[in-house]
Amino acid sequence: MNDAEERFAARLGEDLERVLGAGLAVDDIEMSTAGERARVRATLLVEGRMETLEVEADDIAGLYRPLMERAAELRLGAAFWRMIGPS
């Protein structure tokens, strides 16, 4: 990974933390630009379990929005489970 990709991965981690909020945390972010497509894999800690978000796009910048959308979906699901899940 070059310097620009490392900075982008760091920014992804910071923004993911903000989207995920309390109770969810970023454990690791792996980016790959090998081949024709860019890929990112984010490993998250959600309510005591590991979750992995994987996104693929035409370029690195295209990874941002789908990753944030998937993180927001995960946060919503975790919040729903805290309210409705088994006690």
N, C-alpha and C positions, 0 to 999 in steps of 0.2 A: 504494500500500500504506500502511495506517495504522501507527501506532506498535506496536500489539499484533501485527500481522501481521509487522512487521520483527523484533520480538523472537522470535516463533515461528520465523521463517525462520532466525535466528541459532542458536536452540536446535536446530533440525533439522540444521544444518550441524555443530554440535558433536557431537551424538549420532551422526550418520552417520560422522564421523571415528572415533568409538569402535567402532562396529559394523564398519567396514571394516578397521581395524587397519593394520599396516605394509604398505607397498607399494601401497596404494590411497589416493587422496586426493579430496576434494571440490574441484572447480574452481569451480562456480557453482550457485546455487539460485534458481529463478524461481518465484514463487507468483502465482496469479491467482484472484480471486474474482468475476470478471465472469460474469454469467449466474446460473444456478441452482446450479451446482456449483463446488466449489473444486478447483483443480488445482495440482500442483507438478511441476516438472521439475528434476531434479538431474543436473548434468553431472559425471562422475567421471573421474579418471585411474586406469586399471587396467592394470598391467603395461605401461606405455608406450603405451597406446591410450585413446581416449575412449569412454566408455559413457554412455548417458543413461537415467535411470530416470524414468518418468512415471507419476503416480498421480492419480486423480480420486476425489473423495468428496463427500458431501452438504454437509459443512462443513469448516472448516480443521482442527479437532481430529481429524476422521476421516482426515486425510492421514497422520498420524504412524505408526500401526501398519503399514499396507501398505507405506509407504516403507521402514521399517526391515526388514521381512520381505524385500523385494526386494533391499535392500543386503546382507543376510545371505546370500541365495542367490547373489548376485554374488561375495561373498567366498569362499564355499564352492567355487564354480566356478573361481575364480582359483587357489585352493589346490590343487584337484584337478589343474588343468592344469599347475601347477608340479611336481607329483609324477609325473604320468602322461604329460604332453605330450611332444612330440618333443624330442630333445636337440640 
